[in-house]
Amino acid sequence: MNMPVEPTRDYTPPPPPPPTLDVLRQADPTTTGPAIDAMTPEQQATLTDDVANLGVSERTDLLNGLAAQLDAGQLQRLEPVFGADAVLSAVQTRSPAAVRETYEQQAGAGPAATTAEPSGRTPDQQRADAAIDYAGRVEGQAIMSQHALGDLMVANAGDPAYLAELVRLANEDGVLEQVVGPMYGGLYERDGSGYVVTNANASFDADARREAFALAIGAAVDRGVLSETDVRALGNQQAGWADVAGRAGIGQVGATDATRATATDLGNVLDTYTDAADDVAKLDEQLGGLLAQAGPMTPEQQAAFVTAFRTDPENVGTYTRLTEATAALADHVTQNTDAVLDAAVRDPAVARQVVEAMTGLAQDGRGEEVIALLTEINAGGPTSALAEAFAGFDELSGPVLEDAASSAMAQLLERNNGDVSAASAQFQTALQSLVQAWPAKAGVDDFRIGSQLLNAAAGGDVSAMQGYLNQYQTVSPIMRAVAGAGVVLGAVGAVNAGTNEDYVNMVAGFAQSGENAARLVAGTMGGMAAVGEAAQAAGRFAGAAGFAAKLAPGLGLIANSASLVNSFNHAADGNPGYAIAMFGDVLGVMGSALEFTPVAPAGFILSGIGAVISAAGSFAGEIINGHERRETLEKYLTAAGVDPEIVDEMISASSQLFEMSETLDLTPEQVQSLLMAYPDIGGAPGLAGTFTDVAAAAGISGSDVQDFAAALAADNPNFAWDLIGIASYAPSNPGEAATFYRNYLEGSYPEATTLAESLSPDLFGDAAQQRDLALADYNRSGSSTMWEMEIGNLLKNNDDPAYRAEVLRLLAEGGDQRLEMFAQMTSGYGDTWSGAVRESVADAVEAGTLSQSQADMVLGYF
């Protein structure tokens, strides 16, 4: 059965909606633009009344958004609604260059057209001739150079490539400023009656020179030789540049009373913030030093120590001031966004202030505000005056964007009471707006991939992010921002889903993949901690829905993931004290969190931070001098819950106690317990270090250390002082020193020796003595000029298998090349050493000190 075919009908799109405020707020070319195109007089009148009823700030924000999205004709139709001057100002700041130029021509605000005839030269010929003319007539002419430059511009006004090249050369030479500068009799200097230099008082046509100069500036901007931002920078140095820019069709040039006031107000708020941040940085550095000098503490003790420091009446005001100053800076920038950004267009110094403000806000937990600013700055495309004003600040698409993303995610999590789905959705909305405004910083699929990664991280699945983080060094700025946000979101998601171990492994590997990755993880920690501090200040920290309950475990998980000692030491130029200070804010927030969440898994939350402090502390080595410094440490250690009976020992032996903890595999609890039982170990410099060396030489570690100390004390109650007394006789070679200490134990500490032999039998007995002898002989013979022969004699003269296996182990330890050199040399003497070497190789393979491939290589020479 055939179906009837209906005649084809042309599709008629639905009429556009009326241009209401809601439609205008969309600032969408596909919706708002057609609505304005079809606007009737009645609709225009209604819209004008509605816009007039808006607040000044809201009206300006609305117009700025429209200027960034609509075409010149649509913007011109909005002049009766917003006012022609307001529309022109918004267009000159926010619209793309093509829209701006078209609008200015329609509004009569663009550059005047030239009547000069072109010469017919090609652009390349024009540039070449300009270079020749400049070198012959302008360069090196001192005060006369600007006059010669003006003559050339007038004579070649019809050749834009020639003019642009003249501008480039004059700008590099410093002559360009002289044309406008009053001290050189500038063409654009004015007094009450008009231009100072006129046709009547000059030996040249001053009007023609002014027009040609402005024409040349416009040509230079059109060809990218000079940017509009460069012209605006000049306009803040010399008032005449506003006149030049106006003739060239460049708007927003020259400071005004309003922009100067904006710069002053922003500078004052920024100075307050910077001073507060500097003061906190100094305190955190001091805190890091104190932690490094306090000795090994449990995670809970560390947190309590930091809390005591930060809440000390001498310090708490400094931390409070930074929280307040950060909030004040964020509020000021948010409430004065239009004025601040407009001033930044006119004055590069204000743009620098804005960048400094965004840098601080991104680091200190106000990333949402920064992402909103970045979106607005770039909304009009890269050719808008606003985007050009910030184009030279590469850090905006680097560390600032990364820190802002992680801080913004922390803010959203805190505001949503830890709801990862809600926070992720809101972040993705902001991210989509940023990608649309700033496509140059994103890949084609970045938003889609980023959304998938964030959604997975919210559910505690970090496997997808792990794969993408492997490409971190080469991905786009937007994807690096996703990484920063994902590290924060994934921490909370992992805690919720119980996938802590997967998360720890992911971030630990990522943080150690390079300096930029380590910096990003540091930024996520700092931003999240700053959000926690703000929550404390605002009273949103405690309680079931507070920061401590919902987000502090995630913050701790980031810190625990880091294993960041190597990464942060690298990022901080190897300064371990600075590595500790980087954790000051995190520890402060975590210390407070433990007070409010007594059931929090403190071990998992803070163990990573403790590892950083312990490792960095082992480098501290600073002897605590001065009564005041010691009193400070005693106060905070006591507040941290360290037993007062060992506080002095903890301070005196702090660096060696860190080394003891690492070398002997002791927990902070075990170190403190050891000091409680045998305080002499920390009673004076060097005692703890010698005890560590002796215990390590005897193969003692972990829970056996306390028993070993008890055995030493049973043999000699003053063992700590006795051992340090004989330490000066120990050989400098670590292996020989260990032999020396074991021999001393066997001769003077029978009970301790018996315990050590039971725990580490391989270090004692005849075989061990042979290995020790081999080490001493090898050290004596291995560096001589005839070392191959001497080692051959060692093997020939001592047929003990343990001795021979150890000698070959030491040879192999020097590398396969050294082992091969030995084999090659000794094999050349026939049977002199061949038998001993073959037997020794068999002993070494059996003992496991040589691999079979190494053995085959040696025997291949015999």
Beta strands, then each sheet from edge to edge (+ up, - down):
strand 1: 190-191
strand 2: 194-195
sheet 1: 1+ 2-
end
